[in-house]
């Protein structure tokens, strides 16, 4: 299954079961936000010194 087919399948599922096509997009946006925030936290950490 191609990525486009996966997206279309997720949208179809959301429309048929929730009557709302937004959940797959909202999930993607949440995952992206968490990823970006995690990168900010990791970059702010002090360097690890190993002797």
C-alpha atoms as a printed R data frame, in Angstrom:
   type eleno elety resid chain resno       x      y      z
1  ATOM     1    CA   UNK     A     1   0.000  0.000  0.000
2  ATOM     2    CA   UNK     A     2   1.423  3.368 -0.985
3  ATOM     3    CA   UNK     A     3   1.546  6.271  1.480
4  ATOM     4    CA   UNK     A     4  -1.226  8.009 -0.443
5  ATOM     5    CA   UNK     A     5  -3.428  4.913 -0.223
6  ATOM     6    CA   UNK     A     6  -2.799  4.764  3.543
7  ATOM     7    CA   UNK     A     7  -3.870  8.389  3.931
8  ATOM     8    CA   UNK     A     8  -6.982  7.847  1.832
9  ATOM     9    CA   UNK     A     9  -7.859  4.738  3.837
10 ATOM    10    CA   UNK     A    10  -7.416  6.619  7.132
11 ATOM    11    CA   UNK     A    11  -9.577  9.470  5.868
12 ATOM    12    CA   UNK     A    12 -12.255  7.060  4.671
13 ATOM    13    CA   UNK     A    13 -12.270  5.291  8.057
14 ATOM    14    CA   UNK     A    14 -12.555  8.606  9.907
15 ATOM    15    CA   UNK     A    15 -15.386  9.788  7.680
16 ATOM    16    CA   UNK     A    16 -17.337  6.533  7.932
17 ATOM    17    CA   UNK     A    17 -16.911  5.880 11.665
18 ATOM    18    CA   UNK     A    18 -16.572  9.351 13.172
19 ATOM    19    CA   UNK     A    19 -18.336 11.341 10.449
20 ATOM    20    CA   UNK     A    20 -15.306 13.593 10.597
21 ATOM    21    CA   UNK     A    21 -12.252 13.349  8.277
22 ATOM    22    CA   UNK     A    22 -10.011 15.364 10.631
23 ATOM    23    CA   UNK     A    23  -8.687 12.731 13.129
24 ATOM    24    CA   UNK     A    24  -5.836 11.419 10.902
25 ATOM    25    CA   UNK     A    25  -4.670 14.975 10.204
26 ATOM    26    CA   UNK     A    26  -4.975 15.944 13.867
27 ATOM    27    CA   UNK     A    27  -2.921 12.905 14.859
28 ATOM    28    CA   UNK     A    28  -0.220 13.792 12.327
29 ATOM    29    CA   UNK     A    29  -0.100 17.358 13.635
30 ATOM    30    CA   UNK     A    30   0.186 16.141 17.248
31 ATOM    31    CA   UNK     A    31   3.007 13.756 16.369
32 ATOM    32    CA   UNK     A    32   4.829 16.531 14.499
33 ATOM    33    CA   UNK     A    33   4.430 18.919 17.422
34 ATOM    34    CA   UNK     A    34   5.719 16.379 19.941
35 ATOM    35    CA   UNK     A    35   8.676 15.621 17.689
36 ATOM    36    CA   UNK     A    36   9.619 19.284 17.307
37 ATOM    37    CA   UNK     A    37   9.258 19.975 21.030
38 ATOM    38    CA   UNK     A    38  11.392 16.928 21.832
39 ATOM    39    CA   UNK     A    39  14.118 18.201 19.506
40 ATOM    40    CA   UNK     A    40  14.074 21.581 21.282
41 ATOM    41    CA   UNK     A    41  14.449 19.889 24.689
42 ATOM    42    CA   UNK     A    42  17.282 17.651 23.499
43 ATOM    43    CA   UNK     A    43  19.165 20.577 21.951
44 ATOM    44    CA   UNK     A    44  18.862 22.482 25.225
45 ATOM    45    CA   UNK     A    45  20.435 19.696 27.268
46 ATOM    46    CA   UNK     A    46  24.055 20.144 28.340
47 ATOM    47    CA   UNK     A    47  26.710 18.142 26.542
48 ATOM    48    CA   UNK     A    48  27.364 14.728 28.006
49 ATOM    49    CA   UNK     A    49  30.960 14.331 29.129
50 ATOM    50    CA   UNK     A    50  32.249 10.777 29.228
51 ATOM    51    CA   UNK     A    51  35.685 10.197 30.747
